Amino acid sequence: MELGKIQTLKVNKEVEFGVYLADPENADPKPEERVLLPGKQVPQGTKVGDMLEVFLYKDSSDRLIATTMRPAMTLGETALVKVAQVGRIGAFLNWGLEKDLLLPFKEQTRKVEEGDDVLVALYVDKSGRLAATMKVYHYLQTDSPYQKEDMVNGLVYEISKNFGAFVAVDDKYSALIATRELYGNKQIRVGDRVTARVISVKADGKLDLSVREKAYLQIGEDAEQILKLMEDMGGSLPFTDKADPELIREKTGMSKNEFKRAVGNLLKNGKIRILDEEIVRADQ
């Protein structure tokens, strides 16, 4: 019998307040080798010898107990659940069982409040109790069914200046939107839902994503963005495609190569003129 898992156990004994379950392979279980399924959880017509599929957790008295209810996740899995309340030791999550699940303050990657939806993983803490953690990176699966060029949906659960935005695709598969693929999407924050394109599947199964279109499709969108930026700045840009890459990224949200492609597109279509120190509209 394993804490935090769904398993099939055998009804060993009926009592007034429920039934005791045990490992089907154990013909004569000792009292400490049985677990109680409370009466209100026992399916009608259940009798000794029947097999029941249950989830095992600990009650408020720290005793192992069974339930026929299904939690949002089992041991080692991730799920998006709602914060029921915040207490003095952490937040309590509504995860589908009568007893809420503790998310300790030390396992929170950001401050959470009642009503928030949070992505968490289920683990056993040092005291042998089930608890939740928002540090889900090592719990996410790497066996997704997705392939290159597939469109996916996911939740941003962490953002790193060095690496980019870490995403849980379908709330369970490990993925990353690298910093270079975030240009033009500075508004992405932890907790955001994103739709992205798979640009590669790594050898270990993790997904590399992009929120940008393929280069030949993105050029048009970037060109329109440059025109709007020029309009906002009075009809010109005070720099050209020869400017420092950091300046270009700061002002446009694009890489230097992306900016040069978009500027080339605008020049080819006769919409701009490139001067020594600035880019102006063709009609100026």
Secondary structure, DSSP 8 states (H G I E B T S, - for coil): --TT-EEEEEEEEEETTEEEEE-TT-SS--GGG-EEEEGGGS-TT--TT-EEEEEEEE-TTS-EEEESS--S--TT-EEEEEEEEE-SSEEEEE-SSSS-EEEEGGG-SS---TT-EEEEEEEE-TTS-EEEES--GGGSBS--S--TT-EEEEEEEEEETTTEEEEEETTTEEEEEEGGGGTT-TT--TT-EEEEEEEEE-TTS-EEEESS--HHHHHHHHHHHHHHHHHHTTSEESS-TTS-HHHHHHHHSS-HHHHHHHHHHHHHTTSEEE-SS-EEETT-
